[in-house]
Amino acid sequence: MIIHPYLIALYTLIKKEINRFIRIWIQTLIPPIMTILLYFIIFGNFISNNINKISGFSYVQFITPGLIMMSIINNSYSNVASSLFNAKFNRSIEELLIAPIPTNIIILGYISGGILRSIIICIFLTITATFFISLHIYSWLFFIIFIFLTSVLFSLLGLLTAIFAKNFDDINFIPTFILTPLTYLGGVFYTTNILSSFWQKILKINPIYYIISVFRYSFLGIHTVSLFLTIKILFFFIVILYLLIFILIEKKICLLY
C-alpha cells in the first residue's frame, strides 16, 4: 500500500504537535483541571447555596459550561500560538517553508494540536465536573459540534497571532487583553436576564457570548441566542481566518523571525 507523501507530512506534523503538549502534560493538561477545581470549590461550596437557581439549575451547574468553554478557548489558542512562534524563534520554520509541503497541510498540521488538546481537556473537565454536580448532556450533537468549531476557530486565531508575533509578549497580548475580557463578559458567570436592555445590546456584540450560550444549551437545554446563527458566525470567522493565514503562509509574510 502506497501512502501519499502529503498524508505522511500531515501525519508527521500532527504527531509532532501531539507529542509537544503530551511531553509537558504537567504544564498543558493539569492547570485547566486545577483551575476548574478551584471554581467548583469556591462557587460550589461557598457561593452557590447563597444564589437563587437560574432557569431551574444551581449556580454551579449554570456556570460549568462556560468554565469548560473558557478552557477550550484559551488552550486551543495558546497551544498553536506558542508552537508556531517557537518554530519561528528557533528558525525551524524555515525548513518547513522550503519543504514541498502544501500550505493546507501546514495549517491543518499546526491547528490539529490545539484541537486535540482542547478535546482532551474538555473530556477531563467534564469528568471532573461530575464529581461536583449532577451532569447531564442535553444535546450530544451540539456538544460535539461546538467543541470542534470553537477549537478550530481559536487554533486559527493562535496561528494568525504567531505569524505576526515578534516576541513572546505579542503572543500573550490577545488572551490577556482580548480573550479573557470577552470571555468573562460573555456570560460565563451570569445570566443576561439580570442586565439592562442597554447592556444586553452591548453583550450581543461579543462573539464569545454566542459561543458560551449555545454550549450551555448543549449541557442544560437553555439558550438565549439562535443556535444556527452561531454556527454561521463560527463558520464565517473560520473561513476568513483560514484564507488570511493561507495567503500569509503562501507569501511567507512575517514568518521569518
Backbone as numpy.savetxt, mean C-alpha at the origin, in Angstrom:
# Nx Ny Nz CAx CAy CAz Cx Cy Cz
11.46 -28.38 -22.29 10.62 -27.18 -22.29 11.50 -25.93 -22.29
11.29 -25.06 -23.26 12.07 -23.84 -23.39 11.32 -22.68 -22.74
11.96 -22.02 -21.80 11.35 -20.88 -21.11 11.83 -19.60 -21.78
10.90 -18.72 -22.06 11.24 -17.46 -22.72 12.20 -16.65 -21.84
13.23 -16.05 -22.42 14.19 -15.27 -21.63 13.55 -14.16 -20.81
12.49 -13.56 -21.33 11.83 -12.48 -20.59 11.18 -13.01 -19.30
10.66 -14.25 -19.37 10.07 -14.85 -18.17 11.15 -15.15 -17.13
12.32 -15.56 -17.63 13.45 -15.81 -16.72 13.87 -14.50 -16.04
13.90 -13.42 -16.83 14.27 -12.11 -16.28 13.26 -11.65 -15.24
11.97 -11.84 -15.54 10.92 -11.45 -14.60 11.02 -12.27 -13.32
11.21 -13.58 -13.48 11.34 -14.46 -12.31 12.53 -14.05 -11.44
13.64 -13.71 -12.09 14.84 -13.31 -11.36 14.62 -12.03 -10.57
13.97 -11.05 -11.20 13.69 -9.79 -10.51 12.73 -9.99 -9.33
11.68 -10.79 -9.56 10.72 -11.05 -8.49 11.40 -11.78 -7.33
12.22 -12.78 -7.66 12.95 -13.52 -6.62 13.87 -12.59 -5.84
14.55 -11.70 -6.55 15.44 -10.75 -5.87 14.66 -9.85 -4.92
13.50 -9.36 -5.36 12.71 -8.46 -4.52 12.14 -9.18 -3.30
11.72 -10.42 -3.50 11.18 -11.19 -2.37 12.29 -11.49 -1.36
13.42 -11.95 -1.87 14.55 -12.26 -0.97 14.99 -11.03 -0.20
14.87 -9.89 -0.84 15.31 -8.64 -0.21 14.54 -8.35 1.08
13.21 -8.44 1.04 12.46 -8.10 2.26 12.32 -9.29 3.21
12.45 -10.52 2.68 12.42 -11.69 3.56 13.71 -11.77 4.38
14.82 -11.39 3.76 16.13 -11.47 4.42 16.18 -10.56 5.65
15.48 -9.44 5.60 15.47 -8.50 6.74 14.05 -8.45 7.32
13.46 -9.63 7.54 12.07 -9.72 7.97 11.81 -9.01 9.31
12.84 -8.92 10.13 12.65 -8.23 11.42 12.35 -6.75 11.19
12.88 -6.19 10.12 12.64 -4.78 9.80 11.43 -4.57 8.90
11.07 -5.58 8.11 10.01 -5.39 7.12 8.66 -5.97 7.53
8.64 -7.07 8.27 7.38 -7.73 8.58 6.94 -7.56 10.04
7.89 -7.46 10.95 7.55 -7.38 12.37 6.99 -6.00 12.78
7.61 -4.88 12.34 7.10 -3.57 12.78 5.61 -3.32 12.53
5.04 -3.68 11.35 3.60 -3.47 11.16 2.75 -4.25 12.16
3.20 -5.46 12.52 2.46 -6.26 13.49 2.53 -5.62 14.87
3.71 -5.15 15.26 3.87 -4.49 16.55 3.03 -3.21 16.62
2.98 -2.49 15.50 2.21 -1.25 15.47 0.72 -1.51 15.67
0.18 -2.50 14.95 -1.25 -2.78 15.07 -1.58 -3.37 16.45
-0.62 -4.10 17.05 -0.82 -4.60 18.40 -1.00 -3.45 19.39
-0.18 -2.41 19.23 -0.30 -1.25 20.10 -1.64 -0.55 19.90
-2.08 -0.45 18.65 -3.38 0.16 18.38 -4.50 -0.64 19.03
-4.42 -1.96 18.93 -5.46 -2.80 19.54 -5.46 -2.68 21.06
-4.27 -2.63 21.65 -4.18 -2.51 23.11 -4.74 -1.17 23.57
-4.34 -0.09 22.88 -4.77 1.25 23.29 -6.25 1.48 23.00
-6.65 1.24 21.75 -8.03 1.51 21.36 -8.98 0.40 21.80
-8.49 -0.84 21.83 -9.36 -1.94 22.21 -9.62 -2.03 23.69
-8.57 -1.91 24.50 -8.71 -2.08 25.95 -8.97 -0.78 26.70
-8.38 0.32 26.23 -8.43 1.56 26.99 -9.51 2.54 26.52
-9.80 2.53 25.21 -10.67 3.57 24.67 -12.00 3.04 24.16
-12.00 1.85 23.55 -13.17 1.34 22.86 -14.42 1.29 23.73
-14.26 0.90 25.00 -15.43 0.77 25.89 -16.08 2.10 26.21
-15.34 3.20 26.01 -15.88 4.53 26.30 -16.43 5.24 25.07
-16.44 4.53 23.94 -16.94 5.12 22.70 -18.15 4.32 22.23
-19.18 5.03 21.82 -20.39 4.35 21.35 -20.10 3.55 20.08
-20.92 2.54 19.87 -20.77 1.73 18.66 -21.03 2.57 17.42
-20.34 2.21 16.34 -20.49 2.91 15.06 -21.10 1.94 14.06
-22.30 2.25 13.62 -23.04 1.40 12.67 -23.16 -0.04 13.19
-23.29 -0.17 14.50 -23.47 -1.49 15.11 -22.18 -2.23 15.43
-21.04 -1.59 15.20 -19.75 -2.23 15.46 -19.01 -1.47 16.55
-18.20 -2.21 17.32 -17.37 -1.56 18.33 -16.34 -0.68 17.64
-15.79 0.25 18.39 -14.84 1.20 17.80 -13.62 0.49 17.23
-13.12 -0.52 17.95 -11.91 -1.21 17.48 -12.21 -2.02 16.23
-13.43 -2.56 16.11 -13.82 -3.25 14.88 -13.89 -2.26 13.72
-14.39 -1.06 14.00 -14.54 -0.05 12.96 -13.19 0.40 12.41
-12.18 0.55 13.26 -10.91 1.09 12.80 -9.97 0.02 12.26
-10.26 -1.27 12.50 -9.36 -2.34 12.06 -9.09 -2.32 10.55
-10.11 -2.22 9.67 -9.81 -2.17 8.23 -8.90 -1.01 7.85
-9.10 0.15 8.47 -8.26 1.31 8.19 -6.83 1.09 8.62
-6.63 0.44 9.76 -5.28 0.16 10.25 -4.55 -0.79 9.31
-5.26 -1.81 8.84 -4.64 -2.77 7.91 -4.32 -2.08 6.59
-5.24 -1.28 6.09 -5.00 -0.58 4.83 -3.86 0.41 4.96
-3.72 1.04 6.11 -2.63 1.97 6.34 -1.28 1.25 6.22
-1.20 0.03 6.74 0.03 -0.75 6.63 0.30 -1.18 5.19
-0.76 -1.53 4.46 -0.60 -1.92 3.06 -0.04 -0.75 2.25
-0.59 0.43 2.46 -0.14 1.61 1.73 1.33 1.92 2.02
1.67 1.96 3.30 3.03 2.34 3.69 4.07 1.31 3.24
3.74 0.03 3.36 4.73 -1.00 3.05 4.90 -1.23 1.56
3.83 -1.12 0.80 3.98 -1.27 -0.65 4.80 -0.11 -1.21
4.58 1.09 -0.68 5.36 2.25 -1.12 6.83 2.11 -0.73
7.08 1.88 0.55 8.45 1.91 1.05 9.29 0.78 0.48
8.69 -0.38 0.25 9.46 -1.51 -0.27 10.04 -1.21 -1.65
9.20 -0.70 -2.54 9.66 -0.44 -3.91 10.55 0.79 -3.96
10.18 1.84 -3.22 10.97 3.07 -3.24 12.40 2.82 -2.75
12.53 2.10 -1.64 13.86 1.85 -1.10 14.66 0.90 -1.99
13.98 -0.07 -2.61 14.67 -1.03 -3.45 15.29 -0.36 -4.68
14.51 0.42 -5.40 15.03 1.07 -6.59 16.07 2.13 -6.24
15.83 2.88 -5.16 16.81 3.91 -4.81 18.14 3.29 -4.42
18.10 2.17 -3.70 19.36 1.49 -3.35 20.08 1.02 -4.61
19.30 0.58 -5.61 19.92 0.17 -6.87 20.58 1.36 -7.56
19.94 2.53 -7.48 20.54 3.74 -8.04 21.78 4.14 -7.25
21.67 4.10 -5.93 22.76 4.53 -5.06 23.98 3.64 -5.22
23.74 2.33 -5.37 24.85 1.37 -5.54 25.28 1.23 -7.00
24.57 1.92 -7.88 24.83 1.93 -9.32 24.63 0.56 -9.97
23.88 -0.31 -9.31 23.56 -1.59 -9.93 22.42 -1.45 -10.94
21.72 -0.33 -10.90 20.65 -0.08 -11.84 21.19 0.02 -13.27
22.45 0.44 -13.39 23.05 0.59 -14.71 23.13 -0.75 -15.45
23.43 -1.80 -14.70 23.49 -3.13 -15.30 22.12 -3.56 -15.83
21.09 -3.21 -15.08 19.73 -3.57 -15.48 19.30 -2.80 -16.72
19.70 -1.54 -16.78 19.29 -0.68 -17.89 19.93 -1.08 -19.22
21.16 -1.59 -19.16 21.84 -1.96 -20.41 21.54 -3.41 -20.82
20.89 -4.16 -19.91 20.52 -5.54 -20.25 19.33 -5.53 -21.22
19.23 -6.55 -22.05 18.11 -6.61 -23.02 16.81 -7.05 -22.37
16.36 -6.26 -21.41 15.14 -6.56 -20.68 14.10 -5.47 -20.98
12.89 -5.82 -21.39 11.87 -4.81 -21.67 11.52 -3.99 -20.43
11.12 -2.78 -20.66 10.75 -1.89 -19.55 9.60 -2.46 -18.74
8.66 -3.10 -19.40 7.53 -3.69 -18.67 8.00 -4.74 -17.65
9.01 -5.50 -18.02 9.53 -6.52 -17.11 10.19 -5.87 -15.90
10.91 -4.78 -16.13 11.56 -4.07 -15.03 10.52 -3.53 -14.06
9.47 -2.92 -14.59 8.42 -2.35 -13.74 7.72 -3.45 -12.94
7.30 -4.52 -13.63 6.59 -5.61 -12.96 7.49 -6.29 -11.93
8.77 -6.43 -12.24 9.69 -7.06 -11.30 9.83 -6.28 -10.01
9.95 -4.96 -10.13 10.13 -4.13 -8.94 8.85 -4.03 -8.10
7.72 -3.81 -8.75 6.50 -3.62 -7.95 6.01 -4.93 -7.34
6.48 -6.07 -7.88 6.07 -7.36 -7.32 6.48 -7.48 -5.85
7.65 -6.93 -5.51 8.10 -6.99 -4.13 7.15 -6.26 -3.19
6.73 -5.04 -3.60 5.80 -4.28 -2.79 4.45 -4.95 -2.66
3.97 -5.55 -3.77 2.67 -6.22 -3.75 2.71 -7.44 -2.83
3.72 -8.28 -2.98 3.81 -9.50 -2.18 4.05 -9.19 -0.70
4.87 -8.19 -0.43 5.09 -7.80 0.97 3.80 -7.30 1.58
3.02 -6.52 0.85 1.74 -6.01 1.36 0.75 -7.14 1.63
0.71 -8.11 0.72 -0.21 -9.23 0.90 0.16 -10.04 2.14
1.46 -10.31 2.31 1.93 -11.06 3.49 1.58 -10.31 4.77
1.84 -9.01 4.79 1.55 -8.21 5.98 0.05 -8.18 6.24
-0.75 -8.05 5.19 -2.20 -8.05 5.35 -2.69 -9.35 5.99
-2.13 -10.48 5.55 -2.51 -11.78 6.13 -2.14 -11.83 7.61
-0.92 -11.40 7.93 -0.47 -11.41 9.32 -1.35 -10.50 10.20
-1.65 -9.31 9.69 -2.43 -8.36 10.47 -3.87 -8.83 10.66
-4.42 -9.45 9.63 -5.79 -9.97 9.73 -5.86 -11.08 10.76
-4.85 -11.97 10.75 -4.80 -13.04 11.75 -4.64 -12.45 13.15
-3.75 -11.45 13.27 -3.54 -10.79 14.57 -4.84 -10.18 15.09
-5.63 -9.59 14.18 -6.87 -8.94 14.58 -7.87 -9.92 15.19
-7.82 -11.18 14.74 -8.78 -12.17 15.25 -8.59 -12.46 16.73
-7.42 -12.14 17.28 -7.18 -12.36 18.71 -7.81 -11.26 19.57
-8.22 -10.16 18.93 -8.74 -9.03 19.69 -10.21 -8.74 19.40
-10.68 -9.08 18.20 -12.06 -8.79 17.83 -12.66 -10.00 17.13
-13.99 -9.99 17.07 -14.70 -11.01 16.30 -14.68 -10.56 14.84
-13.80 -11.17 14.08 -13.56 -10.70 12.71 -14.30 -11.57 11.70
-15.02 -10.90 10.82 -15.73 -11.59 9.75 -15.59 -10.79 8.47
-15.08 -11.42 7.43 -14.92 -10.75 6.15 -16.27 -10.74 5.43
-16.81 -9.56 5.21 -18.14 -9.44 4.59 -18.10 -9.81 3.12
-17.06 -9.36 2.40 -16.95 -9.64 0.96 -15.51 -10.00 0.64
-15.23 -11.28 0.42 -13.88 -11.70 0.07 -13.46 -11.15 -1.28
-14.43 -10.99 -2.18 -14.11 -10.49 -3.52 -13.52 -9.09 -3.44
-14.20 -8.17 -2.75 -13.70 -6.80 -2.64 -12.47 -6.74 -1.74
-12.40 -7.63 -0.77 -11.23 -7.71 0.10 -9.97 -7.96 -0.73
-10.03 -8.95 -1.61 -8.88 -9.30 -2.45 -8.61 -8.22 -3.50
-9.68 -7.72 -4.13 -9.53 -6.72 -5.19 -8.83 -5.47 -4.68
-9.27 -4.96 -3.53 -8.73 -3.69 -3.05 -7.36 -3.84 -2.40
-7.04 -5.00 -1.87 -5.67 -5.23 -1.41 -4.72 -5.18 -2.60
-5.11 -5.88 -3.67 -4.25 -5.95 -4.84 -4.12 -4.59 -5.52
-5.23 -3.92 -5.79 -5.19 -2.64 -6.51 -4.44 -1.58 -5.70
-4.67 -1.55 -4.40 -4.00 -0.56 -3.55 -2.50 -0.80 -3.50
-2.10 -2.06 -3.35 -0.66 -2.36 -3.31 0.01 -2.07 -4.64
-0.69 -2.30 -5.74 -0.14 -1.97 -7.06 0.03 -0.46 -7.19
-0.99 0.29 -6.81 -0.95 1.75 -6.94 0.21 2.35 -6.17
0.36 1.97 -4.91 1.38 2.61 -4.08 2.77 2.01 -4.32
2.83 0.81 -4.88 4.13 0.30 -5.34 4.61 1.13 -6.52
3.69 1.46 -7.42 4.04 2.32 -8.55 4.45 3.71 -8.08
3.75 4.23 -7.08 4.11 5.53 -6.53 5.51 5.50 -5.92
5.83 4.40 -5.22 7.17 4.24 -4.66 8.23 4.17 -5.74
7.91 3.49 -6.83 8.84 3.40 -7.96 9.07 4.76 -8.59
8.01 5.52 -8.78 8.12 6.85 -9.37 8.94 7.78 -8.48
8.70 7.72 -7.18 9.45 8.55 -6.24 10.94 8.23 -6.29
11.26 6.93 -6.32 12.66 6.52 -6.33 13.37 6.95 -7.61
12.64 7.01 -8.71 13.23 7.45 -9.98 13.73 8.89 -9.86
12.96 9.75 -9.21 13.33 11.16 -9.09 14.20 11.45 -7.86
14.22 10.53 -6.89 14.91 10.79 -5.63 16.41 10.96 -5.83
16.96 11.95 -5.15 18.40 12.21 -5.18 19.08 11.77 -3.89
18.31 11.62 -2.82 18.86 11.15 -1.54 17.75 10.46 -0.75
18.10 9.91 0.41 17.15 9.15 1.20 16.03 10.05 1.75
16.31 11.33 1.94 15.28 12.25 2.42 14.15 12.39 1.41
14.48 12.31 0.14 13.45 12.40 -0.89 12.50 11.21 -0.83
13.03 10.05 -0.46 12.19 8.85 -0.33 11.19 9.02 0.81
11.64 9.62 1.91 10.79 9.76 3.10 9.82 10.93 3.01
10.01 11.80 2.04 9.15 12.99 1.95 7.70 12.61 1.69
7.46 11.71 0.74 6.08 11.33 0.37 5.33 10.72 1.55
5.86 9.68 2.22 5.11 9.10 3.35 4.94 10.05 4.52
5.96 10.89 4.76 5.90 11.78 5.93 4.93 12.93 5.74
4.98 13.57 4.59 4.21 14.79 4.38 2.96 14.63 3.51
2.81 13.46 2.88 1.63 13.26 2.03 0.82 12.04 2.46
1.43 10.85 2.45 0.68 9.64 2.72 0.14 9.57 4.15
0.99 9.87 5.12 0.54 9.80 6.52 -0.59 10.78 6.82
-0.47 12.07 6.46 -1.59 12.99 6.69 -2.87 12.57 5.97
-2.75 12.17 4.71 -3.94 11.77 3.95 -4.58 10.52 4.54
-3.75 9.60 5.05 -4.29 8.38 5.65 -5.02 8.67 6.95
-4.39 9.45 7.82 -5.02 9.77 9.10 -6.28 10.61 8.92
-6.28 11.45 7.88 -7.45 12.28 7.61 -8.45 11.59 6.69
-8.15 10.34 6.32 -9.00 9.61 5.38 -10.07 8.76 6.02
-10.30 8.92 7.31 -11.38 8.20 7.97 -10.97 6.91 8.65
-9.69 6.77 8.95 -9.24 5.56 9.65 -9.84 5.49 11.04
-9.84 6.61 11.76 -10.22 6.61 13.18 -11.58 7.25 13.45
-12.31 7.63 12.43 -13.60 8.27 12.66 -14.53 8.04 11.49
-15.83 8.21 11.76 -16.83 8.11 10.72 -17.15 9.49 10.18
-17.43 9.56 8.94 -17.69 10.87 8.31 -18.99 11.50 8.82
-19.83 10.71 9.49 -21.10 11.25 9.98 -20.91 12.32 11.04
-19.75 12.32 11.70 -19.53 13.30 12.77 -19.01 14.62 12.22
-18.70 14.65 10.92 -18.14 15.86 10.31 -19.23 16.77 9.79
-18.92 18.05 9.75 -19.85 19.01 9.16 -19.86 18.82 7.65
-20.84 19.39 6.99 -20.96 19.24 5.54 -19.72 19.80 4.82
-19.16 20.88 5.37 -17.96 21.47 4.77 -16.80 20.50 4.79
-16.54 19.87 5.95 -15.41 18.96 6.07 -15.66 17.65 5.32
-16.91 17.28 5.17 -17.22 16.10 4.36 -16.85 16.33 2.90
-17.08 17.56 2.42 -16.70 17.89 1.05 -15.19 17.91 0.89
-14.49 18.43 1.90 -13.03 18.45 1.87 -12.49 17.02 1.88
-13.12 16.16 2.68 -12.67 14.77 2.80 -12.78 14.03 1.47
-13.78 14.37 0.68 -14.00 13.66 -0.58 -12.94 14.00 -1.64
-12.10 14.99 -1.35 -10.97 15.29 -2.24 -9.82 14.31 -2.00
-9.82 13.71 -0.82 -8.76 12.81 -0.41 -8.95 11.42 -1.03
-8.07 10.99 -1.94 -8.26 9.68 -2.60 -8.16 8.50 -1.64
-7.38 8.65 -0.56 -7.23 7.54 0.38 -8.52 7.31 1.16
-9.33 8.34 1.28 -10.64 8.19 1.94 -11.49 7.14 1.22
-11.46 7.15 -0.11 -12.23 6.18 -0.89 -11.69 4.77 -0.69
-10.38 4.65 -0.65 -9.76 3.33 -0.47 -10.13 2.73 0.88
-10.02 3.53 1.93 -10.33 3.05 3.27 -11.81 2.71 3.40
-12.66 3.52 2.80 -14.10 3.30 2.89 -14.51 1.98 2.26
-14.00 1.69 1.06 -14.40 0.45 0.39 -13.74 -0.76 1.03
-12.54 -0.58 1.59 -11.90 -1.70 2.29 -12.67 -2.01 3.57
-13.20 -0.98 4.20 -14.05 -1.19 5.38 -15.32 -1.95 4.99
-15.81 -1.68 3.79 -16.98 -2.42 3.30 -16.67 -3.91 3.20
-15.49 -4.26 2.72 -15.14 -5.67 2.56 -15.11 -6.39 3.90
-14.82 -5.64 4.98 -14.82 -6.22 6.33 -16.21 -6.21 6.97
-16.82 -5.02 6.99 -18.01 -4.81 7.80 -19.30 -4.68 7.02
-19.19 -4.46 5.70 -20.40 -4.31 4.90 -20.98 -2.91 4.92
-20.22 -1.93 5.42 -20.69 -0.54 5.44 -19.73 0.32 4.62
-20.28 1.26 3.89 -19.43 2.15 3.11 -20.18 3.45 2.84
-19.42 4.49 2.55 -20.00 5.82 2.31 -19.69 6.33 0.91
-19.04 5.51 0.09 -18.71 5.92 -1.27 -19.08 4.78 -2.22
-19.11 5.10 -3.50 -19.42 4.10 -4.51 -18.24 3.15 -4.69
-18.51 1.85 -4.61 -17.46 0.85 -4.74 -16.85 0.88 -6.15
-17.70 0.94 -7.14 -17.20 0.88 -8.51 -16.55 2.20 -8.93
-16.98 3.31 -8.36 -16.30 4.58 -8.61 -14.88 4.51 -8.07
-14.71 3.91 -6.91 -13.38 3.78 -6.31 -12.48 2.88 -7.17
-13.04 1.81 -7.70 -12.26 0.94 -8.58 -11.80 1.71 -9.81
-12.68 2.53 -10.37 -12.32 3.34 -11.55 -11.22 4.33 -11.20
-11.30 4.94 -10.01 -10.28 5.89 -9.58 -8.94 5.19 -9.45
-8.93 4.01 -8.83 -7.68 3.27 -8.66 -7.08 2.88 -10.01
-7.91 2.38 -10.91 -7.43 2.01 -12.23 -6.87 3.23 -12.97
-7.54 4.35 -12.83 -7.08 5.57 -13.51 -5.69 5.96 -13.05
-5.47 6.02 -11.74 -4.16 6.42 -11.21 -3.10 5.36 -11.51
-3.48 4.07 -11.50 -2.53 3.01 -11.82 -2.04 3.16 -13.26
-2.95 3.39 -14.19 -2.59 3.54 -15.60 -1.70 4.77 -15.81
-2.08 5.89 -15.17 -1.30 7.13 -15.31 0.12 6.94 -14.78
0.25 6.37 -13.59 1.57 6.16 -13.00 2.39 5.18 -13.83
1.75 4.12 -14.30 2.47 3.11 -15.08 3.02 3.72 -16.36
2.20 4.47 -17.07 2.64 5.08 -18.33 3.77 6.08 -18.09
3.65 6.86 -17.01 4.68 7.84 -16.69 6.01 7.15 -16.37
5.95 6.10 -15.56 7.15 5.36 -15.20 7.75 4.69 -16.43
6.92 4.15 -17.28 7.39 3.50 -18.50 8.18 4.48 -19.36
7.66 5.68 -19.53 8.34 6.70 -20.34 9.67 7.10 -19.71
9.67 7.28 -18.39 10.90 7.69 -17.70 11.99 6.62 -17.80
11.61 5.35 -17.65 12.61 4.29 -17.73 13.10 4.12 -19.17
12.18 4.22 -20.12 12.55 4.10 -21.53 13.59 5.16 -21.91
13.37 6.37 -21.41 14.28 7.49 -21.74 15.42 7.59 -20.73
15.40 6.70 -19.70 16.44 6.68 -18.67 16.58 8.03 -17.97
15.44 8.69 -17.72 15.43 9.98 -17.07 15.56 9.83 -15.57
16.53 10.48 -14.97 16.73 10.52 -13.52 17.07 9.16 -12.90
17.43 8.17 -13.71 17.69 6.86 -13.17 19.15 6.67 -12.76
20.04 7.48 -13.27 21.45 7.37 -12.91 21.76 8.29 -11.75
22.29 7.72 -10.68 22.52 8.50 -9.44 23.70 9.45 -9.62
